[in-house]
Structure formats: structure tokens, C-alpha cells
Amino acid sequence: MNEKTTSRDLLRTRAYREIKEMILRERVIPGSFLSKRALAKQLDMSPTPVHSALERLEAEGFVRISPQQGIVVREFSIEEVADFFEFRLAIESFVIRALAGNLTSYQRKRLRGNLKAQSECARQGDVDGFTREDVAFHHLICEFHGNGQIVASMTDLMEKLYRVARTVSTRVADRPTTAYREHKAIADAVIAGDGEKAVERLAEHIGYGKRVLIS
């Protein structure tokens, strides 16, 4: 791979990450139109890597590109969101049962560190920070299981649900505080080796978010 190819790859990757970050943080809201030329100017690069980034984001479901409408930031349908939550519950329940009572001391330390960060973000009213730690909590659990396919699937899913999680935390007063307590209850049950209790707490936690959004 020559230097020019490496440079193009780096630009494509940067364009992808920065545009995706705009979407996840809702700096561009669902339903809004994107301009390749404007994005290229904003990112200080040519339209070529931006075009490549947008094609990748379309494949992941974050934008829709059509000759008639142009480039639109997608808003996931209620049916899609419901499917996401059901898939999460199925995967995370399986993982939690396997992990219950089997975490290493290092894994327990990382989980507690994440919970501490959640608590601090909730206390400060930092919705973006809390959402980031919320997503990290669920990702950590899957990471601890050690199945690469599960980690990859959950990474993709939690990125799609990032805006959803942020919306719930914004819409419901004190949601970060109650969500932190729900996460702590899940973690405590996993550490104590009570897989069924952990799954029950997980189902309550995921079910709450699903009800808020679908209602």
C-alpha cells in the first residue's frame, strides 16, 4: 500500500467517523438533508472521501441516498426500534447468564468504574456523558463474554440506539439517575452470581426504554 492510498483511506475513515458523530450527537437531526459539497467544506477535504463515508453510512442504515431526494438522515421507525430492543434483550440475557458469578477481579473493577462514571454524569446532569457511559456499560458486559460476533453485533446495535438512549435520558426527568440504579442492580446481581435476577433487572431496564419511545 503506497502513501497516497494510505492518505485516501485515512480521509475516508475520518469523514465516516465525523459525519457519524454528527448524526449520533444529533448535530444533524433525523429527516434533515445533507450536502456532500457542504460536508466536504466543513471537514476540509474533497467530496470523494465524503461520498465514500456516506455510502458506508447508508449501508449501516444511518442515511438514505436517492436520486430524487438526495441524502437524508434516517429516523428509525417504531418497528425498527422495537426490533432493536428485542434483539438486545435476547443477546444480553444470554451473555449475563453466562457471566453471572464468573467475572474476574479486573472485570469487576472495570464495571464498577463505569458505574462510578455513570453516577457522576447523572449527578452533574450531563446527558451526553451519561449516554456514552450507558452504552459503554452494555458493551462491557458483551466484551467480558469474549464472543467476537456478539461484540460486533452489539457495537452496531448500540450505535443505532445511541440517539434513542439519549432521547430517553432527555425526555424523562431524572432518567439518568434511575437508569444508573438499574445498571447497578444488574451489575450487583451478575457479580453475586444470580443470573436470573440479573436478567429480570435487565428486562425491566430495557422494557422501560422501549415503552417510553413507543408510547
Backbone bond lengths (Angstrom), bond angles and torsions (degrees), N, CA, C in turn:
res aa  C-N    CA-C-N  psi(-1)  N-CA   C-N-CA  omega(-1)  CA-C   N-CA-C  phi
1 M - - - 1.466 - - 1.529 109.01 -
2 N 1.353 117.13 123.11 1.454 119.41 -177.96 1.527 111.32 -85.00
3 E 1.324 114.82 173.51 1.471 120.86 -174.85 1.516 111.61 -63.11
4 K 1.350 117.09 -37.60 1.457 120.78 -178.83 1.526 110.85 -65.69
5 T 1.337 116.99 -42.14 1.467 121.17 178.51 1.525 110.62 -63.70
6 T 1.319 116.73 -42.71 1.462 121.06 178.71 1.523 110.76 -60.99
7 S 1.319 117.21 -42.14 1.460 122.39 179.55 1.526 110.82 -62.58
8 R 1.349 116.92 -42.62 1.470 120.79 178.59 1.523 110.66 -63.69
9 D 1.331 116.40 -42.63 1.466 120.43 179.13 1.520 111.10 -62.18
10 L 1.328 116.65 -41.11 1.466 120.47 179.63 1.525 111.11 -64.56
11 L 1.333 116.63 -39.33 1.464 120.30 178.80 1.528 110.99 -66.35
12 R 1.328 116.56 -43.01 1.469 120.33 178.28 1.526 110.57 -60.67
13 T 1.338 115.43 -43.62 1.464 120.09 -179.82 1.521 111.24 -64.92
14 R 1.337 116.23 -42.28 1.469 119.00 179.81 1.523 111.10 -65.60
15 A 1.335 116.42 -41.87 1.462 119.86 178.41 1.525 110.76 -61.42
16 Y 1.321 115.82 -44.72 1.465 120.42 179.41 1.529 111.09 -59.79
17 R 1.321 116.85 -49.03 1.464 120.53 -176.68 1.521 111.96 -65.38
18 E 1.335 117.17 -41.51 1.461 119.57 -176.04 1.526 112.02 -72.88
19 I 1.329 117.35 -38.65 1.464 119.49 177.85 1.527 109.97 -69.14
20 K 1.307 116.58 -39.88 1.463 120.45 178.03 1.530 110.50 -62.50
21 E 1.320 116.25 -40.50 1.465 121.03 178.16 1.528 110.36 -62.23
22 M 1.317 117.50 -40.28 1.469 121.21 176.79 1.535 110.64 -58.60
23 I 1.334 115.13 -41.87 1.466 120.09 -178.15 1.521 110.64 -70.58
24 L 1.328 117.04 -46.95 1.461 120.72 -177.46 1.521 111.74 -63.66
25 R 1.330 117.15 -38.78 1.472 121.53 -179.30 1.524 112.22 -85.23
26 E 1.347 115.50 1.24 1.466 122.79 179.68 1.523 112.43 59.09
27 R 1.326 115.25 35.86 1.468 119.22 169.20 1.533 108.64 -74.27
28 V 1.339 115.12 -24.17 1.462 121.74 165.38 1.522 105.58 -121.37
29 I 1.303 117.31 124.32 1.459 120.84 -170.90 1.523 111.29 -88.14
30 P 1.340 117.48 154.82 1.462 120.77 176.94 1.530 111.19 -55.50
31 G 1.327 115.04 136.66 1.460 120.44 -178.80 1.510 113.56 95.15
32 S 1.332 116.95 -13.66 1.474 119.13 -178.89 1.529 110.25 -81.53
33 F 1.323 115.32 157.41 1.459 122.23 -179.12 1.525 110.08 -96.16
34 L 1.328 115.13 143.42 1.460 121.24 177.99 1.521 109.59 -112.84
35 S 1.306 115.40 145.49 1.465 121.80 177.16 1.521 108.70 -114.67
36 K 1.328 115.93 124.35 1.467 119.42 177.75 1.530 111.03 -58.75
37 R 1.313 115.43 -41.08 1.465 119.50 -177.73 1.532 110.79 -65.98
38 A 1.342 116.08 -43.09 1.469 119.66 -179.52 1.528 111.06 -67.64
39 L 1.325 116.50 -39.16 1.465 120.31 178.50 1.525 110.59 -65.44
40 A 1.328 116.12 -41.21 1.468 120.04 179.19 1.527 110.60 -61.75
41 K 1.332 116.25 -41.08 1.456 120.14 178.39 1.529 110.62 -65.76
42 Q 1.336 115.64 -42.97 1.469 120.53 -179.39 1.527 111.33 -63.32
43 L 1.338 116.49 -38.68 1.464 121.35 -177.60 1.526 112.87 -89.76
44 D 1.331 115.29 -2.01 1.473 121.49 178.60 1.530 111.24 57.66
45 M 1.338 114.93 54.96 1.462 121.30 176.79 1.520 108.89 -151.86
46 S 1.310 116.98 173.22 1.463 120.67 179.48 1.531 109.48 -76.15
47 P 1.342 117.88 164.47 1.459 120.40 179.01 1.524 114.47 -66.70
48 T 1.339 118.23 -18.10 1.469 120.50 -174.83 1.530 113.05 -61.94
49 P 1.339 120.30 -53.13 1.467 119.02 178.27 1.528 112.42 -65.46
50 V 1.333 116.79 -29.84 1.471 120.09 176.95 1.519 109.96 -65.25
51 H 1.337 116.51 -43.04 1.463 121.29 177.58 1.531 110.49 -58.84
52 S 1.327 116.35 -45.55 1.466 121.30 178.64 1.523 111.26 -61.34
53 A 1.348 116.79 -42.23 1.465 121.34 179.89 1.521 111.13 -63.89
54 L 1.329 116.33 -41.15 1.461 120.16 -178.68 1.528 111.54 -67.75
55 E 1.326 116.66 -36.47 1.473 119.79 176.12 1.525 110.31 -62.88
56 R 1.327 116.68 -41.17 1.471 120.57 178.40 1.529 110.42 -65.28
57 L 1.318 117.21 -40.94 1.465 121.09 179.73 1.528 111.07 -68.36
58 E 1.323 116.66 -31.26 1.467 119.39 175.31 1.521 110.06 -66.58
59 A 1.348 116.36 -42.64 1.467 120.42 179.29 1.528 111.04 -61.59
60 E 1.335 117.18 -31.33 1.462 121.65 179.78 1.526 112.83 -85.65
61 G 1.333 116.78 -6.68 1.463 119.97 175.87 1.518 115.53 93.19
62 F 1.332 118.22 9.55 1.464 119.80 -176.93 1.528 113.38 -88.53
63 V 1.322 117.49 -26.39 1.467 120.85 176.63 1.523 108.96 -133.52
64 R 1.327 113.95 162.79 1.464 120.33 174.62 1.520 107.30 -124.42
65 I 1.333 116.48 129.74 1.458 121.87 -178.88 1.521 108.58 -116.83
66 S 1.337 115.80 125.48 1.465 119.41 177.33 1.524 108.94 -144.71
67 P 1.351 117.05 149.28 1.470 120.03 179.53 1.527 112.07 -61.14
68 Q 1.342 116.86 -30.30 1.458 120.95 -176.98 1.533 112.54 -79.41
69 Q 1.336 116.48 -48.00 1.464 120.47 -173.85 1.521 114.02 -95.76
70 G 1.315 117.40 -22.05 1.450 120.63 -174.65 1.523 110.44 89.66
71 I 1.323 116.88 -142.28 1.465 122.36 -175.65 1.530 108.59 -108.67
72 V 1.327 115.76 118.80 1.467 120.76 -176.64 1.525 108.78 -122.46
73 V 1.340 116.12 136.11 1.459 120.65 173.50 1.523 108.44 -72.27
74 R 1.319 116.37 122.47 1.459 120.78 -175.70 1.519 112.22 -76.53
75 E 1.325 114.88 143.73 1.463 121.19 168.19 1.520 106.26 -110.29
76 F 1.325 117.36 123.63 1.455 120.22 -178.15 1.523 110.25 -66.27
77 S 1.320 115.11 139.86 1.472 120.08 -179.84 1.529 110.39 -72.34
78 I 1.327 115.37 163.64 1.467 120.94 176.63 1.524 110.10 -57.64
79 E 1.339 116.38 -40.52 1.466 120.29 -179.62 1.528 111.11 -64.11
80 E 1.329 117.12 -41.14 1.458 120.44 178.24 1.525 111.23 -64.24
81 V 1.337 115.91 -44.17 1.467 119.97 -179.79 1.522 110.57 -62.19
82 A 1.329 116.70 -43.00 1.473 120.66 178.00 1.527 110.28 -60.43
83 D 1.322 116.80 -41.48 1.472 120.56 177.65 1.524 111.27 -63.17
84 F 1.332 115.80 -41.82 1.466 119.65 178.66 1.529 110.75 -58.02
85 F 1.337 116.58 -45.96 1.465 120.70 -178.17 1.529 111.24 -65.13
86 E 1.324 117.37 -40.42 1.463 120.45 179.54 1.534 111.01 -64.75
87 F 1.329 115.24 -41.17 1.463 119.47 178.80 1.523 110.77 -64.67
88 R 1.327 115.73 -42.81 1.473 120.33 176.70 1.523 111.46 -56.81
89 L 1.309 115.69 -47.86 1.465 119.82 -177.29 1.520 110.55 -61.11
90 A 1.326 116.81 -42.70 1.464 120.51 -179.14 1.528 111.30 -63.89
91 I 1.327 116.80 -48.04 1.460 120.89 -177.50 1.524 111.61 -68.00
92 E 1.331 116.18 -48.78 1.461 119.14 -175.78 1.531 111.99 -68.78
93 S 1.317 117.73 -31.54 1.471 119.95 176.67 1.524 110.26 -63.62
94 F 1.325 115.65 -43.91 1.469 120.58 177.96 1.526 110.74 -60.06
95 V 1.344 115.55 -46.19 1.464 120.92 -177.91 1.523 111.08 -64.74
96 I 1.315 117.20 -44.63 1.462 121.73 -176.67 1.530 111.47 -63.73
97 R 1.318 116.46 -40.64 1.480 119.13 178.52 1.528 110.19 -61.91
98 A 1.327 115.95 -38.91 1.466 119.74 -179.38 1.527 112.05 -71.00
99 L 1.331 116.88 -32.36 1.455 120.95 -176.23 1.522 114.00 -83.87
100 A 1.339 116.82 -24.56 1.464 120.50 -172.22 1.531 111.71 -52.75
101 G 1.319 116.11 121.67 1.452 121.82 179.14 1.511 114.47 78.07
102 N 1.340 118.39 2.04 1.463 121.27 -174.15 1.531 114.02 -118.58
103 L 1.315 117.82 10.57 1.463 119.53 179.59 1.522 110.52 -73.07
104 T 1.313 115.72 142.31 1.458 120.06 174.38 1.532 109.07 -77.93
105 S 1.319 116.27 167.25 1.464 119.81 179.02 1.528 110.44 -62.62
106 Y 1.326 117.24 -35.49 1.464 121.18 178.49 1.529 110.61 -66.32
107 Q 1.332 116.70 -42.16 1.458 120.18 178.64 1.528 111.49 -65.61
108 R 1.311 116.56 -40.29 1.465 119.31 177.27 1.532 110.90 -62.40
109 K 1.330 115.50 -39.53 1.469 120.13 178.89 1.526 110.76 -63.45
110 R 1.334 117.29 -43.01 1.469 120.92 179.30 1.525 111.31 -64.83
111 L 1.327 116.88 -40.06 1.458 121.20 179.66 1.526 110.41 -64.79
112 R 1.309 115.91 -43.74 1.469 119.46 179.48 1.529 111.22 -68.07
113 G 1.327 116.29 -33.56 1.461 119.71 176.04 1.518 111.27 -63.69
114 N 1.320 115.68 -41.27 1.462 120.16 177.23 1.529 110.69 -63.94
115 L 1.329 117.43 -43.21 1.465 121.14 179.62 1.531 111.00 -62.61
116 K 1.313 116.34 -38.56 1.465 120.37 177.47 1.529 110.49 -62.25
117 A 1.339 116.16 -42.45 1.465 120.61 178.86 1.523 110.41 -65.29
118 Q 1.342 117.42 -40.04 1.462 120.72 176.25 1.523 111.20 -59.23
119 S 1.334 115.84 -47.21 1.454 121.32 -178.43 1.525 111.35 -59.32
120 E 1.331 115.75 -41.77 1.464 120.43 -179.47 1.522 111.06 -66.87
121 C 1.336 117.25 -42.93 1.472 120.83 178.28 1.523 110.72 -63.22
122 A 1.339 116.95 -41.61 1.472 121.07 178.50 1.521 110.02 -62.80
123 R 1.330 116.86 -42.60 1.466 121.44 -178.90 1.526 111.05 -62.96
124 Q 1.335 116.20 -37.28 1.462 120.96 -177.65 1.526 112.82 -85.42
125 G 1.339 117.40 -7.17 1.456 120.04 -176.94 1.518 113.02 71.82
126 D 1.320 116.59 26.33 1.473 122.87 -178.75 1.532 108.80 -88.33
127 V 1.322 116.56 91.08 1.467 121.23 -175.75 1.519 111.71 -65.31
128 D 1.333 117.48 -43.96 1.466 119.96 -179.89 1.526 110.75 -63.94
129 G 1.325 116.05 -43.55 1.461 119.64 178.65 1.509 111.70 -64.00
130 F 1.337 116.10 -41.30 1.464 118.75 179.84 1.525 110.63 -65.83
131 T 1.319 116.97 -42.76 1.467 120.06 179.90 1.521 110.59 -59.73
132 R 1.317 115.93 -41.16 1.469 120.25 178.33 1.534 110.95 -61.39
133 E 1.339 116.98 -43.78 1.465 120.44 179.95 1.525 111.76 -72.27
134 D 1.324 116.74 -32.14 1.467 122.11 175.64 1.528 109.53 -59.94
135 V 1.321 116.22 -51.48 1.460 121.22 178.97 1.531 109.97 -60.90
136 A 1.325 116.68 -41.42 1.471 120.97 -179.10 1.527 111.44 -63.49
137 F 1.326 117.38 -35.72 1.467 121.48 179.22 1.529 110.69 -59.18
138 H 1.328 116.13 -49.84 1.462 120.06 -178.06 1.533 110.82 -69.28
139 H 1.330 116.04 -34.35 1.462 119.61 178.11 1.529 110.79 -67.61
140 L 1.342 116.59 -39.16 1.461 120.61 179.04 1.523 111.16 -58.88
141 I 1.316 116.01 -45.53 1.463 120.59 -178.58 1.529 110.23 -56.98
142 C 1.336 116.01 -44.94 1.467 119.42 179.71 1.526 111.20 -69.51
143 E 1.322 116.47 -36.82 1.463 120.39 177.31 1.534 110.94 -60.68
144 F 1.331 116.43 -41.36 1.461 120.84 -179.24 1.536 111.70 -61.91
145 H 1.316 116.97 -30.53 1.464 120.25 -179.99 1.522 111.11 -65.54
146 G 1.334 115.74 -36.15 1.462 119.90 173.39 1.508 116.16 91.42
147 N 1.338 118.23 4.47 1.462 121.15 178.30 1.531 108.84 -89.54
148 G 1.320 116.95 114.48 1.451 121.15 -175.56 1.516 113.85 -61.50
149 Q 1.334 117.41 -36.08 1.459 120.33 179.70 1.527 111.48 -67.64
150 I 1.334 115.99 -38.05 1.468 120.01 177.49 1.522 109.85 -65.78
151 V 1.332 117.15 -43.74 1.465 120.81 179.36 1.526 110.62 -60.45
152 A 1.334 116.72 -45.36 1.463 120.82 -179.45 1.525 111.13 -63.10
153 S 1.327 116.74 -43.74 1.462 121.18 179.72 1.523 111.50 -63.83
154 M 1.337 116.41 -42.70 1.454 120.01 -179.20 1.529 111.55 -71.16
155 T 1.324 117.17 -33.81 1.468 119.59 176.57 1.520 109.92 -61.24
156 D 1.325 116.42 -47.56 1.462 121.43 178.53 1.525 110.66 -62.12
157 L 1.309 116.92 -44.57 1.464 121.46 -177.16 1.525 111.49 -66.36
158 M 1.334 117.15 -45.07 1.457 120.00 -177.52 1.529 111.66 -68.64
159 E 1.314 117.91 -27.98 1.461 119.64 173.32 1.529 110.26 -66.25
160 K 1.327 116.04 -41.25 1.465 119.68 178.07 1.527 111.31 -66.05
161 L 1.332 116.31 -31.47 1.462 120.86 -177.53 1.525 112.75 -91.54
162 Y 1.322 118.15 0.26 1.464 119.81 -177.47 1.530 110.78 -58.73
163 R 1.331 115.84 -50.00 1.469 119.13 -179.88 1.513 111.17 -62.40
164 V 1.354 115.53 -36.08 1.464 120.77 179.29 1.527 110.12 -63.20
165 A 1.340 116.05 -47.89 1.466 120.26 -179.90 1.521 110.79 -62.44
166 R 1.308 116.55 -39.41 1.461 120.54 179.63 1.528 110.40 -65.99
167 T 1.329 116.69 -39.12 1.459 120.92 179.34 1.522 111.31 -62.45
168 V 1.342 116.92 -44.03 1.465 120.35 179.39 1.527 110.16 -62.48
169 S 1.331 117.14 -44.00 1.467 121.09 -179.05 1.520 111.47 -64.99
170 T 1.338 116.62 -29.97 1.465 120.78 179.92 1.518 111.35 -82.03
171 R 1.340 116.02 -38.15 1.459 121.31 -172.79 1.515 113.17 -75.55
172 V 1.324 117.60 -34.79 1.458 121.71 -173.15 1.523 110.39 -105.65
173 A 1.324 116.78 122.83 1.468 121.41 -179.77 1.529 110.29 -59.42
174 D 1.326 115.81 134.44 1.472 123.08 177.77 1.524 113.74 63.51
175 R 1.343 117.82 15.95 1.464 118.65 179.61 1.533 112.91 -60.50
176 P 1.342 119.73 -41.25 1.470 117.19 177.46 1.528 112.85 -56.31
177 T 1.332 117.05 -38.64 1.471 119.86 -179.65 1.524 111.55 -66.27
178 T 1.341 116.80 -45.35 1.474 119.07 -179.44 1.524 110.96 -70.97
179 A 1.346 117.35 -34.48 1.460 120.11 178.65 1.534 110.16 -66.70
180 Y 1.332 116.28 -39.21 1.464 119.97 175.66 1.527 110.41 -58.03
181 R 1.327 117.28 -44.85 1.465 120.80 179.96 1.528 111.23 -63.54
182 E 1.334 116.33 -37.50 1.467 120.10 177.43 1.527 110.61 -65.62
183 H 1.330 116.29 -43.45 1.465 120.14 177.00 1.534 110.90 -60.68
184 K 1.314 116.03 -42.52 1.464 120.23 -179.44 1.524 110.84 -63.03
185 A 1.343 116.12 -39.72 1.463 119.77 179.05 1.532 110.87 -64.58
186 I 1.332 116.82 -38.97 1.467 120.96 176.72 1.521 109.96 -63.63
187 A 1.327 116.20 -48.71 1.462 121.01 -178.36 1.530 111.42 -62.64
188 D 1.330 117.43 -43.13 1.465 121.22 -179.56 1.528 110.73 -60.24
189 A 1.344 116.07 -41.80 1.462 119.98 -179.22 1.525 111.23 -68.09
190 V 1.344 116.64 -39.39 1.474 120.25 178.02 1.523 109.96 -63.81
191 I 1.322 116.79 -46.43 1.466 121.04 -179.26 1.524 110.85 -63.24
192 A 1.349 116.31 -36.99 1.461 120.56 -179.54 1.527 112.80 -75.79
193 G 1.328 116.86 -10.58 1.464 120.48 179.00 1.512 114.51 88.21
194 D 1.338 117.27 13.52 1.465 121.19 -179.38 1.521 108.86 -99.80
195 G 1.329 115.95 84.38 1.457 121.32 -176.34 1.508 113.94 -62.44
196 E 1.324 117.01 -40.48 1.470 120.19 -177.54 1.527 111.21 -67.09
197 K 1.330 116.05 -40.37 1.466 119.00 177.26 1.521 110.25 -65.09
198 A 1.322 117.12 -39.96 1.461 120.80 178.72 1.523 111.06 -61.88
199 V 1.335 117.00 -41.46 1.467 121.21 179.21 1.528 110.37 -66.53
200 E 1.320 117.25 -39.57 1.471 120.47 176.68 1.526 110.81 -59.79
201 R 1.334 115.97 -45.09 1.465 120.10 179.80 1.530 110.77 -66.11
202 L 1.323 116.09 -38.13 1.463 120.65 177.38 1.527 110.59 -62.31
203 A 1.331 116.49 -45.09 1.469 120.90 -178.94 1.530 110.50 -62.00
204 E 1.322 116.91 -39.08 1.469 120.71 177.43 1.528 110.42 -64.81
205 H 1.325 115.34 -42.99 1.464 121.60 -178.47 1.532 111.26 -64.38
206 I 1.304 117.13 -50.79 1.467 121.10 -179.54 1.533 110.55 -68.02
207 G 1.337 116.28 -39.29 1.460 120.34 -180.00 1.527 112.54 -61.26
208 Y 1.324 116.22 -36.21 1.474 119.51 179.58 1.526 110.42 -62.65
209 G 1.320 116.68 -50.29 1.456 120.08 179.75 1.523 112.62 -59.00
210 K 1.311 115.62 -41.25 1.459 120.68 179.68 1.532 110.97 -63.43
211 R 1.327 116.58 -43.12 1.480 119.93 -179.68 1.532 111.37 -64.39
212 V 1.311 116.99 -42.71 1.459 121.01 -178.57 1.527 110.35 -60.57
213 L 1.309 117.08 -45.20 1.456 120.87 -176.03 1.525 112.72 -73.44
214 I 1.319 116.35 -42.05 1.456 119.73 -176.34 1.530 110.82 -73.34
215 S 1.335 116.37 -29.81 1.466 118.92 177.77 1.534 111.62 -73.63
